[in-house]
Amino acid sequence: MGRIKIVLLVLFLLVSFSSHVKASNPFNVSSTDTVDRLLFGFFDLRDRESFIQVTNTDGVNSQNVHIQIFNVADNCNENDFFDLYTPNDTHVYNLRDIITNDGNDSGVVLPSDAYGIVVVFVVEGALAPSEVVKFIGNMRIEDNNGYEYRTNLIGVDYIFGLDAIGSLRTSEPATFNFNNEGGVTFSDIILIAYSSDSQNSEVEISNILDNWFLIDVDIFDLIENPFSCRNIIFSCVDQDNPLLESLLEEVANQSGSGASVASFEYGINDAIPHTKGGELLCPGNNIPEGFAQLTGISHEGEGLELIGFVGLNNGNGRGSMDAMFNQGSSFFSF
């Protein structure tokens, strides 16, 4: 009888502790290292080297993948090829010299200053949607100044539907935290606005007039004081894109408010600016540590989604990159 009481007491304490831990974490943060049919990564060849690793987790079935590469520096031009992965197969793509999994030339040659997006879409082929093999992946960016960005590719599950991993509506902001520990002085905030066609195993990014998000930015310091920033536009565009002015005009007409800036990448603020001297989320703000909150205002594109990476570095030997998150997943969805 005494043993039964002790076991019941231990079970009670374990349940109580488990409930307390769950209650202390209000965010259901999705993992970026689970197997998925659609994977996203960032690459950068501007005084950097970039590598994308992809793995077929199935031990029985071979599977084709559709690789899409969007070069922001070339008006978001798309390059693509197909590749075959045998069971338990892993391959690393060097974006400076892209070779397929079987050792052949991919046919894609990027300019020396290219940067942008890599998409890995598993093709359904002869398999039913519920049987499509899932993949995992990671990326590594080596900067010439001695630091690296490493993180998992962001995955989207198209087998069970987007609702299975959550979605972010206009009223539910995405967040990321930041600080200047370890001498952090620079940032790379990357957001990818895209729509997808699961039947053709491809995504659409390059048409910037049909794929954009208008975002309201706020920054909070360590004692939770909010600082309002400007509206910004995320799309696959840089300041040399010939459609930039048309994009700004369209967003203003569609949203009724608009923004004065559109870009694929941003720095955080004046305290932690963009590594490459790009636009800032919050110019005039000097908070060195806290968190940023991005809230969707308007968008263009049917089934449009937004996923993001946050990179911090000290310009020398230390860097880190991770995915943004919200209460449901790592991306916005409308």
Secondary structure as GFF3:
##gff-version 3
##sequence-region A 1 334
A	DSSP	alpha_helix	2	23	.	.	.	ID=ss1
A	DSSP	beta_strand	38	44	.	.	.	ID=ss2
A	DSSP	beta_strand	48	56	.	.	.	ID=ss3
A	DSSP	beta_strand	63	71	.	.	.	ID=ss4
A	DSSP	three_ten_helix	72	74	.	.	.	ID=ss5
A	DSSP	beta_strand	77	85	.	.	.	ID=ss6
A	DSSP	beta_strand	90	94	.	.	.	ID=ss7
A	DSSP	beta_strand	115	122	.	.	.	ID=ss8
A	DSSP	three_ten_helix	129	131	.	.	.	ID=ss9
A	DSSP	beta_strand	135	143	.	.	.	ID=ss10
A	DSSP	beta_strand	148	152	.	.	.	ID=ss11
A	DSSP	beta_strand	154	156	.	.	.	ID=ss12
A	DSSP	three_ten_helix	162	164	.	.	.	ID=ss13
A	DSSP	beta_strand	174	178	.	.	.	ID=ss14
A	DSSP	three_ten_helix	181	183	.	.	.	ID=ss15
A	DSSP	beta_strand	186	197	.	.	.	ID=ss16
A	DSSP	beta_strand	202	204	.	.	.	ID=ss17
A	DSSP	three_ten_helix	208	210	.	.	.	ID=ss18
A	DSSP	beta_strand	212	220	.	.	.	ID=ss19
A	DSSP	beta_strand	226	234	.	.	.	ID=ss20
A	DSSP	alpha_helix	244	255	.	.	.	ID=ss21
A	DSSP	beta_strand	262	263	.	.	.	ID=ss22
A	DSSP	beta_strand	265	269	.	.	.	ID=ss23
A	DSSP	beta_strand	280	282	.	.	.	ID=ss24
A	DSSP	beta_strand	290	300	.	.	.	ID=ss25
A	DSSP	beta_strand	305	313	.	.	.	ID=ss26
A	DSSP	beta_strand	319	323	.	.	.	ID=ss27
A	DSSP	beta_strand	331	333	.	.	.	ID=ss28
###
